[in-house]
Amino acid sequence: MDTREATRNYRLNQWTEIVRECRSSGQTVAVWCAENSIKLRNYYYWLKQVRTAACEALPSLQTENNSIVPVSFPLHQVNQISPQSIDSSSPAIVVRMDAISLEIHNTASMELIENILRALHHAR
């Protein structure tokens, strides 16, 4: 690690704490920055840098093993379901994790379902 990179990491850590303090203060960004002698332009520049660094630190979704878990239903249960018996307002799947309840309807896209499952995987 060269001096420039070390300096940037140090500043990034400092600004991460500054952003946390501002957000936990209960004040607006403008008021908090004025009280702490921080220019709004600097605050928003470093907020963007902190967010970018946080996103880059997330594990890559492309390299994960995105295996599909097969779900089998007994044939007699599948035969009992007809398009007329499905209520379009009720969810097709309900996922519950602790206090979180997620309802997925038949109209949800495959991309949305994949993103939700990835988010739930990383939330643990």
Phi, psi and chi 1 to 4 in degrees:
 res  aa     phi    psi   chi1   chi2   chi3   chi4
   1 MET       -  126.3  178.4 -176.8  -57.4      -
   2 ASP   -85.3  173.8   64.2   -2.0      -      -
   3 THR   -62.1  -40.2  -53.2      -      -      -
   4 ARG   -63.2  -43.9 -179.1  177.3  -74.2  175.3
   5 GLU   -67.7  -39.4 -171.3  176.7  -13.2      -
   6 ALA   -64.0  -41.8      -      -      -      -
   7 THR   -63.0  -43.8  -58.7      -      -      -
   8 ARG   -62.3  -43.8  178.3  151.9 -179.9   81.6
   9 ASN   -62.8  -40.2  -73.0  -19.8      -      -
  10 TYR   -61.8  -47.5  177.1   76.1      -      -
  11 ARG   -64.2  -40.0  -76.9 -174.3  167.7  172.2
  12 LEU   -61.1  -41.9 -166.3   58.1      -      -
  13 ASN   -64.9  -41.4  -72.6  -27.8      -      -
  14 GLN   -60.8  -47.9  -80.0 -175.5  -45.3      -
  15 TRP   -70.5  -27.5  -83.9   95.6      -      -
  16 THR   -61.6  -42.9  -60.3      -      -      -
  17 GLU   -67.5  -39.2  -71.7  -54.1  -47.9      -
  18 ILE   -62.4  -44.2  -69.5  170.0      -      -
  19 VAL   -62.6  -42.6  168.3      -      -      -
  20 ARG   -60.6  -44.7  -79.7 -171.5 -174.6  135.0
  21 GLU   -61.2  -45.0  -73.2  176.2   30.2      -
  22 CYS   -61.4  -47.7  177.0      -      -      -
  23 ARG   -66.5  -33.5  -70.8 -176.4  169.4 -123.6
  24 SER   -85.0   -5.5   64.6      -      -      -
  25 SER   -73.2  -24.2   71.8      -      -      -
  26 GLY    83.1   -0.9      -      -      -      -
  27 GLN   -96.3  165.3  -61.3  174.3  -43.9      -
  28 THR   -71.3  159.4   65.1      -      -      -
  29 VAL   -60.0  -43.2  173.0      -      -      -
  30 ALA   -61.5  -45.1      -      -      -      -
  31 VAL   -67.0  -45.6  169.5      -      -      -
  32 TRP   -62.1  -44.2 -170.9   88.2      -      -
  33 CYS   -63.6  -40.2  -75.0      -      -      -
  34 ALA   -62.8  -43.1      -      -      -      -
  35 GLU   -67.8  -25.2  -73.0 -177.6    1.3      -
  36 ASN  -107.9   13.8  -71.0  -82.9      -      -
  37 SER    53.9   45.4  -57.5      -      -      -
  38 ILE  -116.5  130.8  -64.3  174.4      -      -
  39 LYS   -71.6  136.4  -66.5  179.9 -177.6  175.4
  40 LEU   -56.8  -40.4  -84.1  175.2      -      -
  41 ARG   -59.6  -42.9 -171.1  178.2   76.1 -161.3
  42 ASN   -66.6  -42.9  -71.2  -15.3      -      -
  43 TYR   -58.0  -51.4  177.4   86.2      -      -
  44 TYR   -68.4  -32.1  -76.5  114.4      -      -
  45 TYR   -61.2  -49.9  169.3   82.4      -      -
  46 TRP   -73.1  -28.3  -79.2  101.9      -      -
  47 LEU   -60.3  -43.7  176.5   62.1      -      -
  48 LYS   -63.3  -41.2 -178.5  178.6  178.2 -176.9
  49 GLN   -64.3  -41.1  -59.7  -55.2  -49.5      -
  50 VAL   -64.7  -44.2  167.3      -      -      -
  51 ARG   -63.3  -43.0  -74.3  177.9  175.5  168.4
  52 THR   -62.1  -44.8  -59.8      -      -      -
  53 ALA   -62.8  -38.8      -      -      -      -
  54 ALA   -64.9  -41.5      -      -      -      -
  55 CYS   -66.4  -39.3  -72.5      -      -      -
  56 GLU   -68.7  -25.5  -71.1  171.4   -4.7      -
  57 ALA   -78.6  -16.5      -      -      -      -
  58 LEU   -66.9  145.9  -70.7  173.6      -      -
  59 PRO   -65.4  144.9   16.4  -22.4      -      -
  60 SER   -67.9  131.4  172.8      -      -      -
  61 LEU   -76.8  -22.3  -63.2  177.8      -      -
  62 GLN   -73.3  -30.8  -54.8  -58.2  -16.0      -
  63 THR   -91.2   -6.2   59.7      -      -      -
  64 GLU   -71.5  155.6  -76.0 -174.1   22.8      -
  65 ASN   -80.4  102.2 -179.8   11.6      -      -
  66 ASN   -92.8   67.3  -66.3  -35.2      -      -
  67 SER   -77.3  150.6   59.6      -      -      -
  68 ILE   -98.3  131.2  -63.5  175.6      -      -
  69 VAL   -93.4  116.6  178.1      -      -      -
  70 PRO   -71.3  141.3   23.3  -28.5      -      -
  71 VAL  -123.8  124.1  177.8      -      -      -
  72 SER  -112.6  142.9   59.4      -      -      -
  73 PHE  -118.3  140.4  -63.8   97.1      -      -
  74 PRO   -58.8  141.4  -19.7   28.3      -      -
  75 LEU   -57.6  -37.5 -172.0   56.7      -      -
  76 HIS   -66.2  -29.5   68.3  -82.7      -      -
  77 GLN   -73.7  -38.7  -75.3 -176.7  -10.9      -
  78 VAL   -65.0  -40.4  173.4      -      -      -
  79 ASN   -66.7  -24.9  -70.5  -21.8      -      -
  80 GLN   -76.5  -16.5  -68.4  174.9   -5.3      -
  81 ILE   -90.9  123.2  -60.7  173.0      -      -
  82 SER  -123.6  155.5   65.5      -      -      -
  83 PRO   -55.5  -30.7  -22.9   30.7      -      -
  84 GLN   -72.7  -27.3  -65.7   81.4   13.0      -
  85 SER   -85.0   -8.4   67.3      -      -      -
  86 ILE   -86.1  122.7  -61.4  174.4      -      -
  87 ASP   -83.2  117.1 -179.8    8.3      -      -
  88 SER   -67.8  -17.9   62.5      -      -      -
  89 SER   -86.9  -16.6   65.3      -      -      -
  90 SER   -91.9  148.8   64.4      -      -      -
  91 PRO   -70.6  149.2   23.9  -31.0      -      -
  92 ALA   -79.0  -33.5      -      -      -      -
  93 ILE  -137.0  140.0  -60.7  172.3      -      -
  94 VAL  -123.6  121.9  177.5      -      -      -
  95 VAL  -109.8  127.9  178.3      -      -      -
  96 ARG  -120.9  129.3  -69.8 -174.0  175.8   87.0
  97 MET  -133.8  112.9  -95.2  179.0   54.6      -
  98 ASP    51.7 -117.3  -60.4  -36.0      -      -
  99 ALA   -92.0    1.9      -      -      -      -
 100 ILE   -96.7  134.2  -60.3  169.8      -      -
 101 SER  -126.8  123.5  178.8      -      -      -
 102 LEU  -118.8  123.7  173.1   69.1      -      -
 103 GLU  -107.1  128.1  -63.3 -179.8   -5.6      -
 104 ILE  -117.0  125.0  -57.6  173.7      -      -
 105 HIS   -95.7  162.7  -66.0  -94.5      -      -
 106 ASN   -61.3  -21.4  -77.3  -28.6      -      -
 107 THR   -83.3   -3.7   57.1      -      -      -
 108 ALA   -68.7  138.7      -      -      -      -
 109 SER   -75.6  157.1   69.5      -      -      -
 110 MET   -61.2  -38.0 -178.2   59.8   90.2      -
 111 GLU   -62.2  -43.5 -178.2 -178.7    1.9      -
 112 LEU   -62.4  -44.6  175.0   63.2      -      -
 113 ILE   -63.2  -43.3  -65.9  169.9      -      -
 114 GLU   -60.9  -44.2  -72.7  174.7    0.1      -
 115 ASN   -64.3  -39.2  -71.3  -23.9      -      -
 116 ILE   -63.9  -45.8  -70.2  169.8      -      -
 117 LEU   -64.1  -38.5  -66.9  175.0      -      -
 118 ARG   -64.5  -42.6  -76.6 -171.4 -171.7  116.5
 119 ALA   -62.9  -42.1      -      -      -      -
 120 LEU   -64.6  -37.9  -72.0  173.2      -      -
 121 HIS   -61.7  -40.9  174.5   73.7      -      -
 122 HIS   -81.1  -15.5  -68.9  -67.3      -      -
 123 ALA   -76.5  -19.3      -      -      -      -
 124 ARG   -70.8      -  -71.5 -174.8  160.5 -147.3
